[in-house]
């Protein structure tokens, strides 16, 4: 049994299992099994699933298509739904990896409107969180030689937030505005953390070591190479807080 079927009501599960010969009848229940997906795009000719569509109409093109009508999956909805879950995760892992490379290579790790437009919301948020983690650790370690390092980064963050506010007031499509809104919300929270560190510096409680509990207790994102054997050659996101570490899978 596909484990995510446990999220469904008895009525929904019975409806799916009673219509296993027609993959299209799973469509109304997809969002209950896979959060963030509103619809699947089935190709008319052979029912191949090629795209994921979110409630906000954001489209993710699967790197590997799902084929419910293949002999080993035909009539077994739990098999092709599991295959969909695996290929969805693999696609999103690759997108996060590629969007990080794009940010580093083409935008010098500075959030840019073209970068946001180019990538899905999930990768924009997670990669921007990684970027904040890296910049924060750099500012903390630089405090040993430059006592204004954290304050300078706070000023840089304020400028970045004002840039987003200015952009959002312009003419943008709804999807880009939603992405920028989500990114900005997290940026404001992260700015407050850095603001606290800057204030503590003025109070002679300076933080200059990334092993300090005040930093370790924050939710931090790292890209680590080959951490997930399911995605060879892809830098996987690992989320840290204090001693807890988990793959962002």
GUDREN-258960 format. One record per residue: residue in one letter; x, y, z of N, C-alpha, C, CB in turn. Coordinates in steps of 0.05 Angstrom, whole numbers, padded with zeros to 5 digits, always signed. Glycine has a CB too. Layout:
GUDREN-258960
AXYZXYZXYZXYZ...
//
This chain:
GUDREN-258960
X+00017-00024+00000+00000+00000+00000+00018+00025+00000-00019+00000+00025X+00011+00044-00017+00024+00069-00018+00019+00084+00008+00015+00087-00043X+00040+00091+00023+00037+00101+00050+00021+00126+00052+00064+00106+00062X+00022+00143+00031+00007+00168+00032-00023+00165+00029+00018+00187+00011X-00032+00141+00022-00061+00135+00022-00073+00138+00050-00066+00108+00010X-00056+00136+00070-00067+00138+00097-00076+00167+00103-00046+00130+00118X-00069+00186+00086-00079+00213+00090-00107+00216+00079-00060+00233+00076X-00117+00197+00065-00143+00199+00052-00166+00188+00070-00143+00183+00026X-00189+00199+00066-00213+00188+00079-00219+00160+00067-00237+00207+00077X-00236+00145+00081-00243+00118+00071-00258+00121+00044-00262+00104+00091X-00274+00142+00042-00289+00145+00017-00271+00151-00006-00310+00168+00020X-00251+00169-00002-00233+00176-00024-00216+00152-00032-00214+00199-00015X-00206+00136-00012-00190+00113-00018-00206+00092-00033-00179+00101+00008X-00231+00087-00025-00247+00068-00040-00252+00077-00068-00274+00064-00025X-00256+00103-00072-00261+00114-00099-00236+00109-00117-00267+00144-00098X-00213+00113-00106-00188+00108-00122-00185+00079-00128-00163+00119-00107X-00187+00062-00108-00183+00033-00112-00204+00020-00130-00181+00019-00085X-00227+00032-00131-00248+00021-00148-00245+00029-00177-00276+00030-00138X-00227+00048-00183-00224+00058-00210-00195+00056-00219-00234+00087-00213X-00182+00034-00212-00153+00032-00217-00146+00032-00247-00142+00008-00204X-00165+00025-00264-00159+00023-00292-00157+00051-00306-00180+00007-00306X-00167+00071-00292-00166+00098-00304-00150+00117-00286-00195+00109-00307X-00125+00123-00294-00108+00140-00277-00119+00168-00273-00081+00142-00290X-00135+00178-00292-00146+00205-00290-00164+00208-00266-00161+00212-00316X-00176+00187-00256-00194+00189-00234-00180+00194-00207-00211+00164-00232X-00154+00191-00207-00138+00198-00183-00135+00228-00180-00110+00184-00184X-00138+00242-00202-00133+00271-00202-00146+00287-00179-00144+00282-00228X-00171+00283-00172-00183+00299-00150-00171+00294-00123-00212+00293-00149X-00155+00272-00120-00145+00265-00094-00115+00269-00091-00151+00236-00088X-00102+00279-00113-00073+00282-00113-00064+00300-00090-00063+00292-00140X-00077+00323-00087-00069+00343-00067-00071+00333-00039-00085+00368-00070X-00088+00313-00034-00090+00301-00007-00067+00283-00001-00117+00286-00005X-00055+00272-00022-00032+00254-00018-00005+00268-00019-00033+00232-00039X-00003+00287-00037+00022+00302-00042+00017+00332-00039+00034+00295-00070X+00023+00342-00016+00018+00370-00010+00032+00388-00029+00026+00377+00019X+00019+00409-00038+00031+00428-00057+00025+00422-00086+00060+00429-00053X+00013+00399-00091+00006+00392-00119-00025+00393-00121+00016+00363-00127X-00034+00408-00141-00062+00410-00146-00071+00391-00168-00070+00439-00154X-00054+00389-00189-00061+00372-00212-00036+00360-00223-00076+00389-00233X-00041+00338-00238-00020+00326-00254-00027+00330-00283-00017+00295-00247X-00007+00334-00299-00012+00336-00328-00008+00308-00341+00007+00357-00341X-00030+00297-00350-00030+00272-00365-00029+00277-00395-00054+00254-00357X-00010+00265-00408-00010+00267-00438-00034+00252-00449+00017+00256-00449X-00048+00264-00468-00073+00252-00478-00069+00224-00491-00085+00270-00498X-00046+00221-00504-00042+00197-00520-00039+00172-00503-00018+00200-00537X-00022+00173-00481-00015+00149-00467-00016+00152-00436+00013+00140-00475X-00029+00173-00427-00032+00178-00398-00005+00182-00383-00046+00155-00385X+00016+00188-00398+00042+00193-00385+00040+00219-00369+00065+00195-00406X+00050+00219-00344+00050+00243-00327+00076+00258-00332+00046+00236-00297X+00074+00283-00342+00098+00298-00349+00102+00323-00332+00096+00306-00378X+00081+00333-00319+00083+00358-00304+00067+00357-00278+00074+00382-00321X+00077+00372-00258+00062+00376-00233+00053+00405-00233+00080+00370-00208X+00028+00410-00224+00017+00437-00224+00008+00443-00196-00006+00440-00244X+00017+00465-00185+00011+00473-00157-00016+00488-00157+00033+00490-00145X-00028+00492-00133-00052+00508-00131-00048+00537-00142-00061+00510-00102X-00023+00547-00141-00017+00574-00151-00011+00573-00181+00007+00586-00136X-00014+00550-00193-00010+00546-00222+00020+00547-00230-00024+00568-00238X+00037+00542-00211+00065+00539-00217+00069+00511-00229+00083+00543-00191X+00085+00509-00249+00088+00483-00264+00117+00473-00260+00082+00487-00294X+00118+00447-00252+00144+00433-00250+00144+00411-00271+00148+00422-00221X+00164+00412-00289+00167+00392-00309+00183+00369-00297+00180+00403-00335X+00173+00345-00296+00187+00323-00285+00211+00316-00302+00168+00298-00282X+00234+00311-00289+00258+00303-00304+00254+00275-00315+00282+00304-00285X+00239+00258-00301+00233+00231-00311+00202+00228-00310+00247+00209-00293X+00191+00221-00332+00162+00218-00334+00152+00193-00319+00153+00217-00363X+00127+00194-00310+00114+00172-00297+00095+00159-00317+00099+00181-00270X+00095+00133-00319+00079+00119-00339+00060+00099-00326+00098+00104-00359X+00037+00108-00318+00017+00090-00305+00008+00067-00322-00006+00106-00296X+00011+00070-00348+00001+00049-00366+00022+00028-00373-00010+00061-00391X+00046+00031-00363+00066+00010-00367+00057-00016-00355+00093+00019-00355X+00064-00039-00367+00054-00065-00358+00058-00070-00328+00068-00086-00373X+00081-00062-00317+00086-00068-00288+00070-00050-00269+00116-00065-00282X+00058-00028-00280+00043-00010-00263+00013-00009-00270+00055+00018-00265X+00006-00017-00293-00022-00015-00302-00041-00029-00282-00025-00027-00329X-00061-00014-00273-00080-00024-00254-00071-00024-00225-00087-00052-00262X-00046-00016-00220-00036-00015-00193-00030+00014-00186-00010-00032-00190X-00050+00029-00177-00048+00057-00172-00026+00063-00151-00074+00069-00163X-00024+00045-00131-00004+00049-00110+00025+00048-00121-00007+00028-00088X+00029+00033-00142+00056+00031-00154+00064+00056-00169+00058+00007-00172X+00045+00066-00186+00053+00090-00201+00052+00115-00184+00035+00093-00225X+00036+00115-00163+00036+00138-00144+00063+00139-00129+00013+00137-00125X+00073+00116-00121+00099+00114-00108+00121+00124-00127+00105+00086-00098X+00119+00115-00152+00138+00123-00173+00137+00153-00177+00133+00108-00199X+00113+00165-00176+00110+00193-00178+00124+00208-00155+00080+00201-00179X+00120+00198-00131+00133+00210-00108+00163+00210-00110+00124+00196-00082X+00174+00187-00118+00203+00185-00121+00214+00204-00142+00211+00156-00128X+00201+00205-00165+00210+00222-00187+00205+00252-00181+00197+00214-00213X+00185+00258-00166+00180+00285-00157+00203+00295-00140+00153+00288-00142X+00211+00279-00120+00233+00286-00102+00259+00289-00117+00235+00265-00079X+00264+00270-00136+00288+00271-00151+00289+00297-00168+00291+00246-00169X+00267+00304-00180+00265+00328-00196+00270+00353-00179+00238+00330-00209X+00258+00354-00155+00261+00378-00138+00290+00380-00127+00241+00377-00115X+00302+00357-00122+00330+00357-00113+00348+00369-00134+00339+00329-00105X+00344+00360-00159+00360+00371-00181+00355+00401-00186+00354+00355-00207X+00329+00409-00183+00323+00437-00187+00336+00454-00166+00292+00441-00187X+00336+00445-00140+00349+00460-00119+00379+00462-00124+00344+00446-00092X+00391+00440-00132+00419+00440-00139+00426+00460-00161+00429+00412-00147X+00410+00459-00183+00415+00476-00206+00410+00506-00200+00398+00468-00229X+00389+00511-00183+00383+00539-00177+00404+00551-00159+00355+00541-00163X+00416+00535-00142+00438+00544-00126+00462+00551-00143+00446+00523-00104X+00468+00534-00162+00490+00539-00181+00485+00564-00197+00495+00515-00199X+00461+00568-00205+00453+00592-00221+00457+00617-00204+00424+00590-00230X+00449+00616-00178+00452+00640-00161+00481+00647-00157+00438+00634-00134X+00497+00626-00153+00526+00630-00148+00540+00640-00173+00539+00604-00138X+00534+00628-00196+00549+00634-00221+00541+00660-00234+00545+00611-00240X+00514+00665-00234+00505+00688-00251+00496+00712-00235+00482+00679-00267X+00491+00709-00209+00480+00732-00193+00497+00738-00169+00452+00726-00185X+00521+00725-00167+00540+00731-00145+00526+00728-00118+00551+00759-00148X+00508+00708-00116+00494+00702-00091+00477+00725-00080+00514+00694-00069X+00469+00743-00098+00450+00764-00091+00423+00759-00103+00461+00792-00099X+00402+00760-00087+00375+00754-00097+00368+00773-00119+00354+00755-00074X+00361+00763-00142+00354+00779-00165+00327+00771-00176+00376+00776-00187X+00312+00790-00186+00285+00784-00195+00285+00763-00218+00272+00810-00205X+00305+00764-00235+00306+00745-00257+00311+00717-00246+00328+00752-00277X+00327+00715-00225+00332+00689-00213+00307+00678-00201+00354+00691-00191X+00292+00695-00187+00266+00686-00174+00247+00677-00196+00254+00709-00158X+00245+00692-00218+00227+00684-00239+00235+00657-00252+00226+00706-00261X+00260+00650-00251+00270+00627-00266+00266+00601-00251+00299+00630-00271X+00260+00602-00225+00260+00577-00209+00235+00575-00193+00285+00576-00191X+00226+00551-00186+00202+00547-00170+00205+00558-00141+00195+00517-00168X+00183+00564-00129+00183+00576-00102+00198+00559-00082+00154+00580-00092X+00195+00533-00083+00208+00516-00063+00238+00518-00064+00200+00487-00067X+00249+00519-00088+00278+00522-00090+00287+00550-00084+00287+00514-00119X+00272+00570-00091+00279+00598-00084+00281+00601-00054+00258+00618-00096X+00262+00591-00040+00262+00593-00011+00285+00578+00002+00235+00584+00001X+00288+00553-00006+00309+00537+00007+00337+00547+00000+00306+00507-00001X+00341+00555-00025+00368+00565-00033+00374+00592-00020+00370+00567-00064X+00353+00609-00017+00358+00634-00004+00364+00630+00026+00333+00652-00007X+00352+00609+00038+00358+00603+00066+00387+00593+00068+00339+00581+00077X+00396+00577+00049+00425+00569+00048+00443+00594+00045+00430+00549+00024X+00435+00612+00028+00451+00636+00023+00454+00652+00049+00439+00653+00001X+00431+00655+00063+00432+00669+00089+00450+00655+00109+00403+00672+00100X+00449+00629+00110+00466+00614+00128+00495+00619+00123+00459+00584+00126X+00502+00617+00097+00530+00621+00089+00540+00650+00096+00534+00616+00059X+00523+00670+00089+00531+00698+00093+00532+00704+00123+00511+00717+00080X+00514+00692+00139+00514+00697+00168+00539+00685+00181+00489+00684+00181X+00547+00661+00172+00571+00648+00184+00596+00664+00176+00573+00619+00174X+00596+00674+00152+00619+00691+00144+00621+00716+00161+00616+00699+00114X+00598+00729+00166+00597+00753+00183+00606+00747+00211+00570+00766+00182X+00596+00724+00222+00603+00717+00250+00633+00712+00252+00587+00692+00259X+00644+00697+00234+00673+00690+00236+00690+00715+00231+00680+00669+00215X+00681+00734+00215+00696+00758+00210+00696+00777+00234+00684+00773+00186X+00679+00772+00254+00679+00789+00277+00705+00789+00293+00656+00780+00296X+00721+00769+00289+00747+00768+00303+00765+00790+00294+00760+00740+00299X+00762+00798+00268+00780+00818+00257+00766+00845+00252+00792+00808+00231X+00739+00843+00249+00723+00867+00243+00698+00868+00260+00716+00868+00212X+00698+00884+00281+00676+00885+00300+00650+00895+00288+00684+00901+00324X+00651+00906+00263+00627+00916+00251+00616+00897+00230+00632+00943+00237X+00627+00873+00229+00620+00854+00208+00590+00847+00209+00636+00829+00211X+00580+00840+00232+00551+00832+00235+00533+00856+00229+00545+00820+00263X+00541+00879+00239+00525+00904+00234+00524+00910+00204+00536+00928+00250X+00546+00906+00191+00547+00911+00162+00529+00892+00147+00576+00908+00151X+00528+00867+00156+00511+00847+00144+00481+00854+00149+00517+00819+00153X+00476+00864+00173+00448+00873+00179+00440+00895+00160+00446+00883+00209X+00457+00914+00155+00451+00936+00136+00447+00925+00108+00474+00956+00136X+00463+00905+00100+00460+00892+00074+00433+00878+00072+00483+00872+00069X+00425+00865+00094+00399+00851+00094+00376+00871+00092+00396+00834+00119X+00378+00894+00106+00357+00914+00104+00354+00925+00076+00364+00938+00124X+00377+00929+00063+00376+00938+00035+00363+00917+00017+00405+00945+00025X+00369+00892+00022+00357+00871+00006+00327+00869+00009+00369+00844+00013X+00317+00873+00034+00288+00872+00039+00275+00896+00026+00283+00873+00070X+00287+00920+00027+00276+00943+00014+00275+00939-00016+00291+00968+00021X+00295+00925-00027+00295+00919-00056+00271+00902-00063+00321+00905-00064X+00265+00882-00047+00242+00865-00053+00216+00881-00051+00241+00841-00033X+00214+00897-00030+00189+00914-00027+00185+00931-00052+00191+00931-00002X+00207+00943-00061+00205+00961-00085+00196+00945-00109+00232+00974-00090X+00208+00921-00113+00201+00904-00136+00172+00895-00135+00220+00880-00137X+00163+00887-00112+00135+00877-00109+00115+00898-00116+00130+00867-00080X+00122+00923-00111+00103+00945-00118+00100+00950-00148+00112+00971-00104X+00118+00938-00163+00118+00941-00192+00099+00921-00205+00145+00938-00204X+00101+00919-00231+00084+00901-00247+00097+00874-00248+00078+00913-00275X+00085+00855-00234+00095+00828-00234+00071+00809-00236+00111+00822-00208X+00076+00785-00247+00055+00765-00247+00050+00755-00219+00063+00742-00266X+00027+00744-00214+00018+00735-00188+00037+00715-00176-00010+00724-00189X+00047+00696-00192+00064+00675-00182+00091+00687-00171+00070+00654-00204X+00102+00706-00186+00128+00718-00177+00123+00734-00151+00139+00736-00199X+00101+00748-00150+00095+00763-00125+00092+00744-00101+00069+00779-00128X+00079+00722-00105+00076+00702-00084+00103+00692-00074+00058+00679-00092X+00121+00686-00094+00148+00676-00087+00163+00697-00071+00163+00668-00112X+00162+00722-00081+00177+00743-00067+00166+00748-00040+00176+00769-00084X+00139+00746-00036+00127+00749-00010+00137+00729+00010+00097+00748-00013X+00138+00703+00001+00148+00682+00018+00178+00686+00025+00144+00655+00005X+00194+00694+00005+00222+00698+00010+00226+00722+00029+00237+00704-00017X+00211+00743+00025+00214+00767+00042+00206+00761+00071+00196+00790+00030X+00185+00745+00075+00176+00739+00102+00199+00725+00118+00152+00720+00102X+00213+00706+00105+00235+00693+00117+00259+00712+00121+00244+00668+00101X+00263+00730+00102+00285+00749+00104+00281+00767+00128+00287+00766+00078X+00256+00776+00133+00251+00793+00156+00257+00778+00182+00221+00803+00156X+00249+00752+00183+00255+00736+00207+00286+00733+00210+00242+00708+00205X+00299+00727+00189+00329+00724+00190+00343+00750+00197+00339+00714+00164X+00332+00772+00187+00344+00798+00194+00342+00804+00224+00329+00821+00178X+00320+00796+00236+00316+00800+00265+00337+00784+00281+00288+00792+00273X+00344+00760+00271+00365+00744+00284+00392+00759+00283+00367+00716+00271X+00399+00769+00260+00424+00783+00256+00423+00810+00272+00430+00789+00226X+00400+00822+00273+00397+00847+00289+00402+00842+00318+00368+00858+00285X+00393+00819+00328+00398+00812+00356+00428+00808+00361+00383+00786+00364X+00441+00794+00342+00470+00790+00345+00485+00817+00345+00481+00773+00322X+00476+00836+00328+00489+00862+00327+00485+00877+00353+00478+00878+00303X+00461+00875+00364+00455+00889+00390+00472+00877+00412+00425+00887+00396X+00475+00850+00412+00491+00837+00433+00520+00845+00431+00488+00807+00431X+00530+00852+00407+00557+00861+00404+00561+00888+00418+00564+00864+00374X+00541+00905+00416+00542+00931+00430+00541+00928+00460+00519+00949+00420X+00528+00906+00469+00526+00900+00497+00549+00883+00507+00499+00887+00503X+00570+00880+00491+00594+00865+00498+00588+00835+00502+00606+00876+00524X+00569+00825+00486+00564+00796+00486+00569+00786+00458+00534+00790+00495X+00591+00794+00447+00597+00789+00419+00597+00759+00412+00623+00801+00412X+00585+00753+00389+00586+00726+00378+00606+00726+00355+00558+00716+00368X+00626+00708+00357+00647+00708+00337+00655+00679+00329+00672+00723+00346X+00639+00660+00338+00644+00632+00333+00618+00618+00324+00657+00618+00358X+00619+00605+00301+00594+00592+00292+00586+00568+00309+00598+00583+00262X+00604+00560+00328+00596+00539+00347+00581+00550+00371+00621+00524+00356X+00579+00576+00372+00564+00589+00394+00535+00579+00394+00565+00620+00392X+00524+00573+00417+00497+00562+00418+00476+00582+00406+00489+00556+00447X+00481+00608+00408+00462+00627+00397+00459+00624+00367+00472+00656+00403X+00481+00615+00354+00479+00609+00325+00470+00580+00320+00506+00614+00311X+00481+00562+00335+00473+00534+00332+00443+00529+00336+00489+00517+00351X+00430+00546+00352+00402+00542+00357+00384+00553+00335+00395+00555+00384X+00396+00564+00314+00380+00574+00292+00376+00552+00271+00393+00599+00279X+00355+00554+00255+00350+00535+00233+00368+00543+00210+00320+00535+00224X+00387+00525+00203+00408+00531+00183+00407+00511+00160+00436+00531+00197X+00411+00521+00136+00410+00504+00112+00438+00502+00100+00390+00516+00091X+00446+00477+00093+00472+00472+00081+00468+00454+00056+00492+00460+00101X+00484+00459+00036+00486+00441+00013+00510+00423+00018+00488+00456-00014X+00505+00397+00018+00527+00378+00024+00529+00358+00001+00523+00363+00051X+00553+00353-00011+00555+00336-00034+00550+00307-00028+00583+00339-00046X+00535+00294-00045+00531+00265-00045+00522+00254-00017+00557+00251-00052X+00505+00270-00004+00495+00261+00022+00472+00241+00019+00485+00284+00038X+00458+00242-00004+00435+00224-00008+00441+00205-00031+00410+00241-00014X+00444+00180-00026+00451+00160-00047+00429+00158-00069+00455+00133-00035X+00405+00168-00063+00384+00167-00083+00388+00188-00105+00357+00172-00070X+00405+00208-00099+00410+00230-00118+00440+00233-00123+00398+00256-00108X+00452+00214-00137+00481+00215-00142+00489+00240-00158+00491+00190-00156X+00511+00253-00150+00520+00276-00165+00506+00302-00159+00519+00271-00194X+00488+00301-00139+00472+00325-00132+00479+00333-00104+00442+00319-00136X+00485+00359-00100+00488+00369-00073+00461+00370-00059+00502+00398-00073X+00458+00356-00037+00433+00354-00023+00432+00375+00000+00428+00326-00011X+00408+00385+00005+00404+00404+00027+00401+00389+00053+00380+00423+00022X+00417+00397+00073+00414+00386+00099+00408+00409+00118+00440+00370+00108X+00387+00406+00134+00378+00426+00153+00388+00420+00181+00347+00429+00153X+00401+00439+00194+00413+00436+00220+00398+00453+00241+00443+00442+00220X+00396+00443+00265+00389+00460+00288+00399+00446+00313+00357+00464+00290X+00417+00459+00327+00432+00448+00350+00445+00422+00341+00412+00444+00375X+00438+00399+00354+00450+00374+00346+00433+00359+00325+00453+00356+00371X+00410+00369+00319+00393+00355+00299+00401+00362+00271+00363+00362+00304X+00401+00342+00254+00407+00345+00225+00389+00327+00209+00437+00338+00219X+00377+00338+00188+00360+00322+00172+00362+00330+00143+00330+00324+00181X+00360+00311+00125+00360+00317+00097+00334+00330+00089+00365+00292+00080X+00336+00351+00072+00312+00365+00062+00304+00349+00037+00318+00395+00055X+00288+00328+00042+00282+00309+00021+00252+00309+00014+00291+00280+00030
//
